Amino acid sequence: MMKTIKLLLLIPILGLAGFAYSANLTITGKVTDNGVAKANVQVIYVDSNTNNMDTALTNSAGNYTITLNVGSATQGIAVGYITDCKRKYKYNHIFYTPRTTTYSNYNFVYCTGTPGGGNKLSTVSGMVYNDSNLAGNGIVILIEKNGLILKSVDTMKITRGWYSFTLPDSTLAYYVKAILDKADSRYRRFLPTYSDKALKWSKAKLIGSGNNMTHTRDIRMVRGRNTGGPGFVGGNVRRGANKSSATGDPIEGAQIMLLQGGDAVAYTYSDAQGNFSIDDLAYGTYTVYTEEAGLPTVTADVTVSAAAPKEEGVRVTINSSGVTTSVEVVGIESTGVFTQLRAFPNPVQDNFTIEFGTQLNNVNISILDLTGKVIDNQELVNSSEVNLSFSDLPKGSYLIRVNALEENSVIRVVKH
């Protein structure tokens, strides 16, 4: 009964949801006793959505394998636990998503230290702030750093602005990250933040390894400075090529941020179809940054203005190598002679190519900024393609207007 209560408390914190789906999670790990493999320890995992359960006994090497049926859930928490040498529960929390069904190295420590108080596990605790105020409703996630691999290993609810963890393996390093609940009145204003005040995992303050240590890591959550307006930025997050997963599948729960001059503006998460949107934006140029712990991120800049208040072509791809961001070429009224038109690369740095797909006579090409000002204009005769130079133009978004045979196509392009 105690396990059911604990799971029910965790679900509202994350606001999880799913759609038609069916999968078994494969969870593996090891149980150690003072650094030595521990056999015949019962490991239990329970799914937060279905309350399905699976158990396993560790083998002579201390290893276990769990196969947990999560039913139709696409996102949730698998809570694992053992009873340790002091007859207390030790927990692991796995935040599963459609990205993978295999979760490795979820280890437990059966006993640590020597009788009478030798080596002890280290702890980390601290306060979470929203400006000068203590954070209200939210969670802090404990993230384990094992070489180049980062993974969430525990979570706890913020209690009167305070959190505390016992580090499960003092030979490893850790990060902590605070996230407000959607129900919190400050949810939209304060972005998910690592200690001490970092939006990106690569800038977070590391909790070092070692026994018998008491770490303090306060988290000062970063406020988004969004002045508001009619602007809109949206797009989609998809899975890139990996050996063990399908390319092009939508990714749910990716954290997308808009930055301006390196400062936070706003954030959101991708939905079950991988779509995301951020509205109520002032006109200007923004950097789209997707935060995935442990992965490098390639960003893209977008511009919204009175002439083009919406940018809906942001495409984010995530795989095991990193995160890449681009802005899709959007053609407007591309009909008739322009049905075979191709334009690349986008974003562009130096040269931009437009292929018409056929030989055209008397083609007019114009490059405009988002205020409608013509920056460059060319007339082409009997041509099937054109190369445009962007090398001397400042970074930002531009429109390319193509006119031939009384038909038009407009292409939006981003200069990096």
Number of C-alpha atoms within 10 A of each C-alpha: 5 6 12 12 9 12 18 13 12 19 15 12 18 17 12 16 13 16 11 8 11 11 16 13 17 15 20 16 17 23 29 20 17 14 14 14 17 21 18 15 20 15 23 19 25 23 24 25 21 13 17 14 18 15 17 16 17 21 16 11 14 20 21 24 18 21 18 21 19 25 16 14 22 21 22 24 22 24 22 24 19 20 17 18 12 8 9 11 12 15 21 20 20 20 18 19 17 19 20 12 16 13 16 12 13 19 20 24 23 24 18 22 15 10 7 6 8 10 16 15 20 20 18 20 17 18 18 31 20 19 12 8 10 16 26 21 20 22 25 24 21 23 22 21 21 13 9 7 11 18 21 20 20 21 23 17 22 21 16 12 20 20 22 20 18 14 26 20 19 20 14 15 18 22 24 28 25 28 23 27 19 15 13 12 12 16 18 17 18 25 25 24 24 28 25 22 18 19 20 20 22 14 12 17 17 17 21 16 17 17 18 14 16 13 16 15 20 21 27 23 26 22 20 18 14 17 10 12 12 14 20 20 22 18 19 21 30 22 20 20 15 12 8 10 15 12 15 13 16 22 23 23 20 21 17 22 22 24 20 16 9 9 15 21 23 22 23 18 19 21 18 18 14 20 21 23 18 18 14 14 22 17 19 14 18 23 20 25 22 27 19 17 18 18 19 18 20 15 15 21 23 27 22 22 20 14 10 19 19 19 21 18 17 22 19 28 23 26 17 13 13 15 21 19 21 22 23 20 19 17 20 12 13 17 13 13 19 20 13 12 17 16 19 15 19 17 22 18 17 14 12 19 16 18 17 19 14 14 12 16 14 13 19 16 21 18 23 18 18 19 12 13 11 14 13 13 12 12 11 15 11 11 14 16 17 15 12 16 13 17 14 8 13 10 17 20 23 22 23 22 19 20 18 17 12 8 14 19 21 19 20 25 24 23 21 19
